[in-house]
């Protein structure tokens, strides 16, 4: 059964133990992650994505909107909700990052500036540059990750 608590726990278990991956070759753990690969790893650990799913990019994470992620308002934030930061004019900037809410005021995420996973407050974050999402029912086991030549992983029935 899927668990938002398990998503949070993945981040807590890796806090202070991993570095930020500065290359695509090192982004899939176990010692280094980028922001997106950390989130995909946490979603797999929380059973929101099937075991064996690829560790996708920020673009792929956005493709899960209305599939696994449902946008919420900032005043609805609960533990286990996901954020994506770094929007500029409705598009992701190259410095976008993602993480999970620990509670209404605090988040945990993997970011290059900290060279790993950190906790911080979300106080003062702009609603224009940050979007919040509630995790929906997990993608069931009928969805199989498929990798295409482009390197993108998509979920198909």
DSSP file (Angstrom, degrees, kcal/mol; ACC not computed):
  #  RESIDUE AA STRUCTURE BP1 BP2  ACC     N-H-->O    O-->H-N    N-H-->O    O-->H-N    TCO  KAPPA ALPHA  PHI   PSI    X-CA   Y-CA   Z-CA
    1    1 A X              0   0    0      0, 0.0    47,-0.1     0, 0.0     2,-0.0   0.000 360.0 360.0 360.0 138.0    0.0    0.0    0.0
    2    2 A X        -     0   0    0     45,-0.2     2,-0.4    46,-0.1    45,-0.2  -0.315 360.0-166.3 -67.7 148.0    1.3    3.5   -0.9
    3    3 A X     >  -     0   0    0     43,-2.4     4,-1.2    40,-0.1    45,-0.1  -0.958  27.2-164.2-144.3 119.9    2.5    5.7    1.9
    4    4 A X  H  > S+     0   0    0     -2,-0.4     4,-2.1     1,-0.2     5,-0.2   0.833  99.2  60.1 -66.4 -31.5    3.2    9.4    2.0
    5    5 A X  H  > S+     0   0    0      1,-0.2     4,-2.7     2,-0.2    -1,-0.2   0.887 101.6  52.5 -62.0 -38.8    5.0    8.7    5.3
    6    6 A X  H  > S+     0   0    0      2,-0.2     4,-1.9     1,-0.2    -1,-0.2   0.836 105.7  54.6 -67.4 -32.3    7.4    6.4    3.4
    7    7 A X  H  X S+     0   0    0     -4,-1.2     4,-1.4     2,-0.2    -2,-0.2   0.949 112.0  43.7 -63.4 -48.4    8.1    9.1    0.9
    8    8 A X  H  X S+     0   0    0     -4,-2.1     4,-2.4     1,-0.2    -2,-0.2   0.920 111.0  55.4 -60.4 -44.1    9.1   11.4    3.7
    9    9 A X  H  X S+     0   0    0     -4,-2.7     4,-2.9     1,-0.2    -1,-0.2   0.847 100.6  58.7 -62.0 -35.0   11.1    8.7    5.4
   10   10 A X  H  X S+     0   0    0     -4,-1.9     4,-1.2     2,-0.2    -1,-0.2   0.945 109.4  44.5 -58.9 -46.7   13.2    8.1    2.3
   11   11 A X  H >X S+     0   0    0     -4,-1.4     4,-1.3     1,-0.2     3,-0.5   0.933 113.7  49.3 -63.5 -45.3   14.3   11.7    2.4
   12   12 A X  H 3< S+     0   0    0     -4,-2.4     3,-0.3     1,-0.2    -2,-0.2   0.895 109.3  52.8 -61.5 -39.6   15.0   11.5    6.2
   13   13 A X  H 3< S+     0   0    0     -4,-2.9    -1,-0.2     1,-0.2    -2,-0.2   0.770 115.8  40.4 -66.2 -25.8   17.0    8.3    5.8
   14   14 A X  H XX S+     0   0    0     -4,-1.2     3,-2.1    -3,-0.5     4,-0.9   0.524  83.9 120.2-101.8  -8.3   19.2    9.9    3.1
   15   15 A X  T 3< S+     0   0    0     -4,-1.3   103,-0.1    -3,-0.3    95,-0.0  -0.384  89.8   3.0 -60.5 127.8   19.6   13.4    4.7
   16   16 A X  T 34 S+     0   0    0    101,-0.6    -1,-0.3     2,-0.2    -2,-0.1   0.466 120.2  80.7  76.1   1.7   23.3   14.1    5.4
   17   17 A X  T <4 S+     0   0    0     -3,-2.1     2,-0.3     2,-0.0    -2,-0.2   0.523  85.5  50.8-116.0 -10.4   24.3   10.8    3.7
   18   18 A X     <  -     0   0    0     -4,-0.9    99,-0.5    99,-0.1     2,-0.2  -0.884  67.6-138.2-127.9 159.1   24.2   11.6    0.0
   19   19 A X  E     -a   32   0A   0     12,-2.5    14,-2.0    -2,-0.3     2,-0.4  -0.692  34.0 -93.3-108.8 166.5   25.6   14.3   -2.2
   20   20 A X  E     -a   33   0A   0     -2,-0.2     2,-0.5    12,-0.2    14,-0.2  -0.683  41.1-125.1 -80.1 128.9   24.0   16.2   -5.0
   21   21 A X        -     0   0    0     12,-2.4    14,-0.1    -2,-0.4     6,-0.1  -0.634  25.0-175.7 -78.7 120.1   24.8   14.6   -8.4
   22   22 A X        +     0   0    0     -2,-0.5     2,-0.3    12,-0.1    -1,-0.1   0.436  68.6  51.2 -95.2  -0.8   26.4   17.0  -10.7
   23   23 A X  S >  S-     0   0    0      1,-0.1     3,-0.9     0, 0.0     4,-0.4  -0.965  81.1-124.3-134.8 153.7   26.4   14.6  -13.6
   24   24 A X  G >  S+     0   0    0     -2,-0.3     3,-0.7     1,-0.2     4,-0.2   0.798 109.1  62.5 -64.3 -28.6   23.8   12.3  -15.2
   25   25 A X  G 3  S+     0   0    0      1,-0.2     3,-0.2     2,-0.1    -1,-0.2   0.775 109.7  38.3 -69.0 -25.8   26.0    9.3  -14.7
   26   26 A X  G X  S+     0   0    0     -3,-0.9     3,-0.7     1,-0.1     6,-0.3   0.341  88.8  94.4-106.9   5.9   25.9    9.7  -10.9
   27   27 A X  T <   +     0   0    0     -3,-0.7     7,-0.7    -4,-0.4    -1,-0.1   0.516  69.6  71.0 -81.4  -4.7   22.3   10.8  -10.4
   28   28 A X  B 3  S-B   33   0A   0      1,-0.3    -1,-0.2    -3,-0.2     5,-0.2   0.118  89.8-162.0-103.5  22.3   20.7    7.4   -9.7
   29   29 A X  S <  S+     0   0    0      3,-2.2    -1,-0.3    -3,-0.7     4,-0.1  -0.050  72.7 156.8  74.0-178.3   22.2    6.7   -6.2
   30   30 A X  S    S+     0   0    0     -3,-0.1    -1,-0.1     3,-0.0     3,-0.1  -0.997 114.9  14.8 -84.9  -8.4   23.0    5.2   -3.9
   31   31 A X  S    S+     0   0    0      1,-0.2   -12,-2.5   -13,-0.1     2,-0.3   0.676 128.7  33.6 -99.4 -18.5   25.5    8.0   -3.0
   32   32 A X  E     +a   19   0A   0     -6,-0.3    -3,-2.2   -14,-0.2     2,-0.3  -0.993  57.9 169.4-141.2 144.2   24.4   10.8   -5.2
   33   33 A X  E     -aB  20  28A   0    -14,-2.0   -12,-2.4    -2,-0.3     2,-0.2  -0.976  23.9-137.9-143.6 153.8   21.0   12.1   -6.5
   34   34 A X     >  -     0   0    0     -7,-0.7     4,-2.2    -2,-0.3     5,-0.2  -0.547  46.7 -90.9 -97.7-179.2   19.8   15.2   -8.3
   35   35 A X  H  > S+     0   0    0     -2,-0.2     4,-1.9     1,-0.2    75,-0.2   0.917 124.9  43.2 -61.5 -45.3   16.5   16.7   -7.2
   36   36 A X  H  > S+     0   0    0      2,-0.2     4,-2.8     1,-0.2     5,-0.2   0.919 113.0  50.3 -68.4 -44.0   14.3   14.7   -9.6
   37   37 A X  H  > S+     0   0    0      1,-0.2     4,-2.2     2,-0.2    -1,-0.2   0.854 109.6  52.6 -66.6 -31.8   16.0   11.4   -9.1
   38   38 A X  H  X S+     0   0    0     -4,-2.2     4,-2.3     2,-0.2    -1,-0.2   0.930 110.9  47.4 -64.6 -44.3   15.7   11.8   -5.3
   39   39 A X  H  X S+     0   0    0     -4,-1.9     4,-2.6    -5,-0.2    -2,-0.2   0.930 112.2  48.4 -63.9 -45.1   12.0   12.4   -5.7
   40   40 A X  H  X S+     0   0    0     -4,-2.8     4,-2.1    16,-0.2    -1,-0.2   0.901 111.4  51.3 -62.4 -39.1   11.5    9.4   -8.0
   41   41 A X  H  X S+     0   0    0     -4,-2.2     4,-2.5    -5,-0.2    -1,-0.2   0.911 111.3  47.6 -62.1 -42.0   13.4    7.3   -5.6
   42   42 A X  H  X S+     0   0    0     -4,-2.3     4,-2.2     2,-0.2    -2,-0.2   0.887 110.3  51.9 -66.7 -39.1   11.2    8.5   -2.7
   43   43 A X  H  <>S+     0   0    0     -4,-2.6     5,-2.9     2,-0.2     6,-1.2   0.860 111.5  47.4 -65.9 -35.0    8.0    7.8   -4.8
   44   44 A X  H ><5S+     0   0    0     -4,-2.1     3,-1.5     4,-0.2    -2,-0.2   0.926 111.6  50.0 -69.1 -44.9    9.2    4.3   -5.5
   45   45 A X  H 3<5S+     0   0    0     -4,-2.5    -2,-0.2     1,-0.3    -1,-0.2   0.854 111.1  49.9 -60.9 -34.4   10.0    3.8   -1.8
   46   46 A X  T 3<5S-     0   0    0     -4,-2.2   -43,-2.4    -5,-0.2    -1,-0.3   0.434 115.6-119.6 -83.3   0.9    6.6    5.0   -0.9
   47   47 A X  T < 5S+     0   0    0     -3,-1.5    -3,-0.2   -45,-0.2   -45,-0.2   0.749  80.9 121.9  65.2  27.6    5.0    2.6   -3.5
   48   48 A X  S   <S+     0   0    0     -5,-2.9    91,-2.3    -6,-0.2     2,-0.3   0.692  79.1  35.5 -86.2 -21.5    3.5    5.4   -5.6
   49   49 A X  S    S-     0   0    0     -6,-1.2    -2,-0.2    89,-0.2    -1,-0.1  -0.948 102.4 -95.9-125.2 150.3    5.5    4.2   -8.5
   50   50 A X    >   -     0   0    0     -2,-0.3     3,-2.0    90,-0.2    -2,-0.1  -0.315  45.0 -96.9 -66.1 145.8    6.3    0.5   -9.3
   51   51 A X  T 3  S+     0   0    0      1,-0.3    -1,-0.1    -7,-0.1     3,-0.1  -0.378 113.9  35.1 -56.1 136.9    9.6   -0.9   -8.2
   52   52 A X  T 3  S+     0   0    0      1,-0.3    -1,-0.3    -3,-0.1    -2,-0.1   0.364  82.5 144.2  94.3  -4.7   12.0   -0.8  -11.2
   53   53 A X    <   -     0   0    0     -3,-2.0    -1,-0.3     1,-0.1    -9,-0.1  -0.355  56.3-103.9 -63.2 147.7   10.6    2.5  -12.5
   54   54 A X        -     0   0    0      1,-0.1     2,-1.2    -3,-0.1    -1,-0.1  -0.348  27.6-112.3 -69.4 154.5   13.2    4.8  -14.0
   55   55 A X        -     0   0    0     -3,-0.1   -18,-0.2    -2,-0.0    -1,-0.1  -0.754  50.3-161.2 -89.6  95.0   14.5    7.8  -12.1
   56   56 A X        -     0   0    0     -2,-1.2   -16,-0.2   -20,-0.2     2,-0.1   0.110  11.5-102.4 -75.9-176.9   13.0   10.4  -14.3
   57   57 A X     >  -     0   0    0     96,-0.1     4,-2.2   -21,-0.1    -1,-0.1  -0.352  38.8 -95.7 -96.9 176.7   13.7   14.1  -14.9
   58   58 A X  H  > S+     0   0    0      1,-0.2     4,-2.0     2,-0.2     5,-0.2   0.883 126.1  55.5 -61.6 -38.2   11.8   17.2  -13.7
   59   59 A X  H  > S+     0   0    0      1,-0.2     4,-1.2     2,-0.2    -1,-0.2   0.906 107.9  47.6 -61.9 -41.9   10.0   17.2  -17.0
   60   60 A X  H  > S+     0   0    0      1,-0.2     4,-0.5     2,-0.2     3,-0.3   0.892 107.4  56.4 -67.2 -38.4    8.8   13.7  -16.5
   61   61 A X  H >< S+     0   0    0     -4,-2.2     3,-1.4     1,-0.2    -1,-0.2   0.913 105.8  51.5 -58.4 -42.3    7.7   14.5  -13.0
   62   62 A X  H >< S+     0   0    0     -4,-2.0     3,-1.7     1,-0.3    -1,-0.2   0.800  99.2  64.6 -65.1 -28.0    5.5   17.3  -14.4
   63   63 A X  H 3< S+     0   0    0     -4,-1.2    -1,-0.3    -3,-0.3    -2,-0.2   0.653  90.5  67.0 -69.5 -13.3    4.0   14.7  -16.9
   64   64 A X  T XX>S+     0   0    0     -3,-1.4     4,-2.7    -4,-0.5     5,-2.5   0.417  71.8 125.9 -85.5   1.9    2.6   13.0  -13.8
   65   65 A X  B <45S+c   69   0B   0     -3,-1.7     5,-0.2     1,-0.3    -3,-0.0  -0.424  83.2   8.3 -60.3 132.2    0.3   16.0  -13.2
   66   66 A X  T 345S+     0   0    0      3,-3.9    -1,-0.3    -2,-0.1     4,-0.1   0.505 128.3  65.7  67.7   7.2   -3.3   14.7  -13.0
   67   67 A X  T <45S-     0   0    0     -3,-2.1    -2,-0.2     2,-0.4    -1,-0.1   0.665 130.9 -13.2-111.7 -60.7   -2.0   11.1  -13.0
   68   68 A X  T  <5S+     0   0    0     -4,-2.7    68,-3.2     1,-0.2     2,-0.5   0.633 131.8  58.7-113.4 -28.0   -0.1   10.9   -9.7
   69   69 A X  E   < -cD  65 135B   0     -5,-2.5    -3,-3.9    66,-0.2     2,-0.5  -0.907  59.1-170.9-111.6 131.2    0.1   14.6   -8.7
   70   70 A X  E     - D   0 134B   0     64,-2.2    64,-2.9    -2,-0.5    -5,-0.1  -0.978  29.4-118.7-123.5 120.0   -2.9   16.8   -8.2
   71   71 A X  E     - D   0 133B   0     -2,-0.5    62,-0.3    62,-0.2     2,-0.3  -0.244  35.4-177.3 -60.9 138.2   -2.2   20.5   -7.8
   72   72 A X  E     - D   0 132B   0     60,-2.4    60,-0.6     2,-0.0     2,-0.2  -0.823  29.2 -98.6-127.3 167.8   -3.3   22.0   -4.5
   73   73 A X    >   -     0   0    0     -2,-0.3     3,-2.2     1,-0.1     4,-0.2  -0.558  34.9-112.3 -85.5 155.1   -3.3   25.5   -3.0
   74   74 A X  G >  S+     0   0    0      1,-0.3     3,-1.5    -2,-0.2    -1,-0.1   0.839 116.1  59.7 -56.1 -36.2   -0.5   26.6   -0.6
   75   75 A X  G 3  S+     0   0    0      1,-0.3    -1,-0.3     3,-0.0    29,-0.0   0.505  99.2  60.0 -75.4  -0.8   -3.0   26.8    2.3
   76   76 A X  G <  S+     0   0    0     -3,-2.2    -1,-0.3     2,-0.1    -2,-0.2   0.356  73.9 138.3-102.2   3.0   -3.8   23.1    1.8
   77   77 A X    <   +     0   0    0     -3,-1.5     2,-0.3    -4,-0.2    27,-0.1  -0.227  24.1 171.1 -58.6 132.9   -0.3   21.8    2.4
   78   78 A X    >   -     0   0    0     25,-0.1     3,-2.1    26,-0.1    23,-0.3  -0.892  46.1 -72.3-131.9 164.3    0.0   18.6    4.5
   79   79 A X  T 3  S+     0   0    0     -2,-0.3    23,-0.2     1,-0.3     3,-0.1  -0.349 121.0  29.2 -55.0 133.7    2.9   16.3    5.4
   80   80 A X  T 3  S+     0   0    0     21,-2.9    -1,-0.3     1,-0.4    55,-0.2   0.325  85.5 132.7  94.5  -7.1    3.7   14.2    2.3
   81   81 A X    <   -     0   0    0     -3,-2.1    20,-3.1    20,-0.1    -1,-0.4  -0.487  51.4-129.9 -74.6 151.8    2.6   16.8   -0.3
   82   82 A X  E     -FE 100 133B   0     51,-2.6    51,-3.2    18,-0.2     2,-0.4  -0.768  18.4-162.3-104.9 143.7    5.1   17.4   -3.1
   83   83 A X  E     -FE  99 132B   0     16,-2.3    16,-1.6    -2,-0.3     2,-0.4  -0.942   8.3-161.8-122.2 152.1    6.4   20.8   -4.3
   84   84 A X  E     -FE  98 131B   0     47,-2.4    47,-2.6    -2,-0.4     2,-0.3  -0.987  17.7-170.9-127.1 121.0    8.1   21.7   -7.6
   85   85 A X  E     +FE  97 130B   0     12,-3.2    12,-2.2    -2,-0.4    45,-0.2  -0.833  51.7  62.9-113.6 148.8   10.0   25.0   -7.4
   86   86 A X  E     +     0   0B   0     43,-2.3     7,-2.9    -2,-0.3     2,-0.3   0.672  55.8 157.6 113.4  26.0   11.5   27.0  -10.2
   87   87 A X  E     -F   92   0B   0     42,-1.9     2,-0.4     5,-0.2     5,-0.2  -0.636  15.5-177.1 -80.9 136.8    8.7   28.0  -12.5
   88   88 A X  E >  S-F   91   0B   0      3,-3.7     3,-1.7    -2,-0.3    41,-0.1  -0.968  75.3 -18.2-132.3 118.1    9.2   31.0  -14.7
   89   89 A X  T 3  S-     0   0    0     -2,-0.4     3,-0.1     1,-0.3    -1,-0.1   0.911 128.2 -52.6  51.0  47.7    6.2   32.1  -16.9
   90   90 A X  T 3  S+     0   0    0     38,-0.3     2,-0.3     1,-0.2    -1,-0.3   0.499 122.9  98.1  69.7   7.0    4.6   28.6  -16.4
   91   91 A X  E <  S-F   88   0B   0     -3,-1.7    -3,-3.7    -5,-0.0     2,-0.2  -0.904  79.4-105.6-121.0 152.7    7.7   26.8  -17.5
   92   92 A X  E     -F   87   0B   0     -2,-0.3    -5,-0.2    -5,-0.2     2,-0.1  -0.549  30.0-136.4 -75.9 138.1   10.4   25.1  -15.5
   93   93 A X  E >   -     0   0B   0     -7,-2.9     3,-1.4    -2,-0.2    -1,-0.1  -0.415  29.2-105.0 -81.5 168.8   13.7   26.9  -15.3
   94   94 A X  E 3  S+     0   0B   0      1,-0.3    -1,-0.1    -2,-0.1    -2,-0.0   0.651 121.0  56.9 -69.7 -12.8   16.9   24.9  -15.6
   95   95 A X  E 3  S+     0   0B   0     -9,-0.2    -1,-0.3     2,-0.0   -10,-0.1   0.076  78.0 139.2-104.7  22.6   17.4   25.3  -11.8
   96   96 A X  E <   -     0   0B   0     -3,-1.4     2,-0.3   -10,-0.2   -10,-0.2  -0.275  27.3-178.1 -65.5 152.4   14.0   23.8  -10.8
   97   97 A X  E     -F   85   0B   0    -12,-2.2   -12,-3.2   -62,-0.1     2,-0.3  -0.960  11.4-153.2-148.8 165.4   13.9   21.4   -7.8
   98   98 A X  E     +F   84   0B   0     12,-0.4    12,-0.7    -2,-0.3     2,-0.3  -0.947  20.0 146.6-141.6 157.1   11.4   19.3   -6.0
   99   99 A X  E     -FG  83 109B   0    -16,-1.6   -16,-2.3    -2,-0.3     2,-0.4  -0.913  38.0 -89.4-168.8-165.7   10.8   17.9   -2.5
  100  100 A X  E     -FG  82 108B   0      8,-2.4     8,-2.2    -2,-0.3     2,-0.3  -0.943  31.2-113.8-130.5 145.3    8.2   16.9    0.0
  101  101 A X  E     - G   0 107B   0    -20,-3.1   -21,-2.9    -2,-0.4     6,-0.3  -0.598  15.5-168.6 -76.8 133.0    6.5   18.8    2.9
  102  102 A X  S    S-     0   0    0      4,-3.1     2,-0.3     1,-0.3   -23,-0.2   0.764  77.2 -32.0 -85.6 -31.7    7.3   17.6    6.4
  103  103 A X  S    S-     0   0    0      3,-1.5    -1,-0.3   -25,-0.2   -25,-0.1  -0.869  90.2 -61.3-164.7-167.5    4.4   19.7    7.7
  104  104 A X  S    S+     0   0    0     -2,-0.3   -27,-0.1     1,-0.2   -26,-0.1   0.829 132.8  27.9 -60.7 -32.4    2.7   22.9    6.7
  105  105 A X  S    S+     0   0    0     16,-0.1    17,-2.5     1,-0.0    18,-0.4   0.639 112.3  63.9-105.7 -17.5    5.8   25.0    7.2
  106  106 A X  E     - H   0 121B   0     15,-0.3    -4,-3.1    16,-0.1    -3,-1.5  -0.869  52.0-178.1-123.2 145.7    8.8   22.7    6.6
  107  107 A X  E     -GH 101 120B   0     13,-3.1    13,-2.2    -2,-0.3     2,-0.4  -0.875  14.0-150.0-133.2 163.8   10.1   20.8    3.6
  108  108 A X  E     +GH 100 119B   0     -8,-2.2    -8,-2.4    -2,-0.3     2,-0.3  -0.998  30.3 146.3-136.1 138.2   13.0   18.4    2.7
  109  109 A X  E     -GH  99 118B   0      9,-2.2     9,-2.8    -2,-0.4     2,-0.5  -0.983  46.3-104.5-163.8 165.6   14.6   18.2   -0.7
  110  110 A X  E     + H   0 117B   0    -12,-0.7   -12,-0.4    -2,-0.3     2,-0.3  -0.893  44.6 165.9-102.7 126.6   17.8   17.5   -2.6
  111  111 A X  E >>> - H   0 116B   0      5,-2.4     5,-1.7    -2,-0.5     3,-0.8  -0.997  43.3-129.7-146.4 146.4   19.5   20.6   -4.0
  112  112 A X  G >45S+     0   0    0     -2,-0.3     3,-1.3     1,-0.2   -92,-0.2   0.875 104.0  64.4 -62.8 -39.9   22.9   21.5   -5.5
  113  113 A X  G 345S+     0   0    0      1,-0.3    -1,-0.2     2,-0.1    -3,-0.0   0.804 112.4  35.8 -56.8 -30.4   23.4   24.6   -3.3
  114  114 A X  G <45S-     0   0    0     -3,-0.8    -1,-0.3     2,-0.3    -2,-0.2   0.445 106.1-127.9 -99.8  -2.9   23.4   22.3   -0.2
  115  115 A X  T <<5S+     0   0    0     -3,-1.3     2,-0.3    -4,-0.5    -3,-0.2   0.880  80.1   2.9  53.9  42.8   25.3   19.5   -2.0
  116  116 A X  E   <S-H  111   0B   0     -5,-1.7    -5,-2.4   -97,-0.3     2,-0.4  -0.997 110.0 -19.8 154.9-154.2   22.6   17.0   -0.8
  117  117 A X  E     +H  110   0B   0    -99,-0.5  -101,-0.6  -103,-0.3     2,-0.3  -0.762  59.4 170.2 -95.3 129.7   19.3   16.7    1.1
  118  118 A X  E     -H  109   0B   0     -9,-2.8    -9,-2.2    -2,-0.4     2,-0.4  -0.902  28.7-130.9-134.4 162.3   18.3   19.5    3.5
  119  119 A X  E     +H  108   0B   0     -2,-0.3     2,-0.3   -11,-0.2   -11,-0.2  -0.894  36.4 153.4-108.4 144.7   15.4   20.6    5.5
  120  120 A X  E     -H  107   0B   0    -13,-2.2   -13,-3.1    -2,-0.4     2,-0.2  -0.964  43.2 -93.7-157.5 171.4   14.2   24.2    5.4
  121  121 A X  E     -H  106   0B   0     -2,-0.3   -15,-0.3   -15,-0.2   -16,-0.1  -0.592  18.3-145.4 -86.8 154.8   11.1   26.3    5.9
  122  122 A X    >   +     0   0    0    -17,-2.5     3,-1.9    -2,-0.2   -16,-0.1   0.252  53.1 137.2-100.6  11.6    8.9   27.2    2.9
  123  123 A X  T 3  S+     0   0    0    -18,-0.4     3,-0.1     1,-0.3    -2,-0.1  -0.355  71.6  13.6 -60.3 129.9    8.1   30.6    4.5
  124  124 A X  T 3  S+     0   0    0      1,-0.3    -1,-0.3    -2,-0.1     2,-0.2   0.439  84.5 148.5  86.1  -0.5    8.2   33.4    1.9
  125  125 A X    <   -     0   0    0     -3,-1.9    -1,-0.3     1,-0.1     2,-0.2  -0.506  51.2-115.9 -69.6 133.7    8.2   31.1   -1.2
  126  126 A X     >  -     0   0    0     -2,-0.2     4,-1.2     1,-0.1     3,-0.4  -0.456   7.8-142.6 -71.8 136.3    6.4   32.7   -4.1
  127  127 A X  T  4 S+     0   0    0      1,-0.2    -1,-0.1     2,-0.2     5,-0.1   0.699 100.9  60.2 -71.9 -17.0    3.2   31.1   -5.3
  128  128 A X  T  4 S+     0   0    0      1,-0.2   -38,-0.3     3,-0.0    -1,-0.2   0.812 112.5  35.1 -77.7 -29.8    4.3   32.0   -8.9
  129  129 A X  T  4 S+     0   0    0     -3,-0.4   -43,-2.3     1,-0.1   -42,-1.9   0.553 115.2  58.0-102.1  -8.4    7.5   30.0   -8.7
  130  130 A X  E  <  - E   0  85B   0     -4,-1.2     2,-0.4   -45,-0.2   -45,-0.2  -0.980  59.7-167.9-126.6 133.0    6.4   27.1   -6.6
  131  131 A X  E     - E   0  84B   0    -47,-2.6   -47,-2.4    -2,-0.4     2,-0.4  -0.949  10.9-148.6-117.9 142.9    3.5   24.6   -7.2
  132  132 A X  E     -DE  72  83B   0    -60,-0.6   -60,-2.4    -2,-0.4     2,-0.4  -0.858  13.8-170.4-111.7 143.7    2.2   22.2   -4.6
  133  133 A X  E     -DE  71  82B   0    -51,-3.2   -51,-2.6    -2,-0.4     2,-0.4  -0.984  18.0-141.5-136.6 144.2    0.7   18.8   -5.3
  134  134 A X  E     -D   70   0B   0    -64,-2.9   -64,-2.2    -2,-0.4     2,-0.3  -0.884  33.2-116.2 -98.7 135.0   -1.1   16.1   -3.4
  135  135 A X  E     -D   69   0B   0     -2,-0.4   -66,-0.2   -55,-0.2     3,-0.1  -0.547  31.8-154.7 -71.5 132.1   -0.2   12.5   -4.2
  136  136 A X        -     0   0    0    -68,-3.2     3,-0.1    -2,-0.3   -68,-0.1  -0.149  44.7 -49.8 -89.6-170.9   -3.0   10.6   -5.8
  137  137 A X  S    S-     0   0    0      1,-0.1    -1,-0.3   -70,-0.1     3,-0.1  -0.361  77.8 -94.4 -58.4 145.6   -3.5    6.8   -5.7
  138  138 A X        -     0   0    0      1,-0.1     2,-0.5   -91,-0.1   -89,-0.2  -0.171  38.9 -95.6 -64.4 156.7   -0.4    5.2   -6.9
  139  139 A X        -     0   0    0    -91,-2.3    -1,-0.1    -3,-0.1   -89,-0.0  -0.633  54.2-125.5 -68.9 121.1    0.2    4.1  -10.4
  140  140 A X    >   -     0   0    0     -2,-0.5     3,-2.1     1,-0.1   -90,-0.2  -0.073  20.7 -98.0 -73.3 172.4   -0.8    0.5  -10.3
  141  141 A X  T 3  S+     0   0    0      1,-0.3    -1,-0.1   -92,-0.1    -2,-0.1   0.561 115.1  76.2 -71.1  -6.6    1.2   -2.5  -11.4
  142  142 A X  T 3  S+     0   0    0      2,-0.0     2,-0.5     0, 0.0    -1,-0.3   0.698  81.5  82.7 -72.5 -17.4   -0.6   -2.5  -14.8
  143  143 A X    <   -     0   0    0     -3,-2.1     2,-0.4    12,-0.1    14,-0.2  -0.768  67.8-167.6 -87.5 127.5    1.6    0.5  -15.6
  144  144 A X  E     -I  156   0C   0     12,-2.1    12,-1.3    -2,-0.5     2,-0.2  -0.952  23.5-118.5-116.8 132.1    5.1   -0.6  -16.8
  145  145 A X  E     -I  155   0C   0     -2,-0.4     2,-0.4    10,-0.2    10,-0.2  -0.503  32.6-169.5 -68.0 134.4    8.0    1.7  -17.2
  146  146 A X  E     -I  154   0C   0      8,-2.1     8,-1.9    -2,-0.2     2,-0.5  -0.990  10.6-148.8-125.4 134.1    9.2    1.8  -20.8
  147  147 A X  E     -I  153   0C   0     -2,-0.4     6,-0.2     6,-0.2     2,-0.2  -0.903  14.2-160.7-106.2 126.7   12.4    3.5  -21.8
  148  148 A X    >   -     0   0    0      4,-1.8     3,-2.3    -2,-0.5    -2,-0.0  -0.548  36.3 -98.9-100.5 168.7   12.5    5.0  -25.3
  149  149 A X  T 3  S+     0   0    0      1,-0.3    -1,-0.1    -2,-0.2    -2,-0.0   0.813 119.9  65.7 -55.9 -33.2   15.5    5.9  -27.4
  150  150 A X  T 3  S-     0   0    0      2,-0.1    -1,-0.3     1,-0.1     3,-0.1   0.667 113.8-117.2 -65.7 -14.8   15.1    9.6  -26.3
  151  151 A X  S <  S+     0   0    0     -3,-2.3     2,-0.3     1,-0.4    -2,-0.1   0.375  72.8 130.3  92.8  -3.9   16.0    8.5  -22.8
  152  152 A X        -     0   0    0    -96,-0.1    -4,-1.8    -5,-0.0     2,-0.5  -0.633  50.2-142.5 -84.0 141.7   12.6    9.5  -21.3
  153  153 A X  E     +I  147   0C   0     -2,-0.3     2,-0.3    -6,-0.2    -6,-0.2  -0.892  23.0 179.4-101.2 131.8   10.7    7.0  -19.2
  154  154 A X  E     -I  146   0C   0     -8,-1.9    -8,-2.1    -2,-0.5     2,-0.5  -0.907  26.0-123.4-128.2 159.6    7.0    7.0  -19.6
  155  155 A X  E     +I  145   0C   0     -2,-0.3     2,-0.3   -10,-0.2   -10,-0.2  -0.905  34.0 172.9-108.2 126.1    4.3    4.9  -18.0
  156  156 A X  E      I  144   0C   0    -12,-1.3   -12,-2.1    -2,-0.5    -2,-0.0  -0.903 360.0 360.0-129.3 155.6    2.0    2.9  -20.3
  157  157 A X              0   0    0     -2,-0.3    -1,-0.0   -14,-0.2   -14,-0.0   0.442 360.0 360.0 -83.7 360.0   -0.7    0.3  -19.7
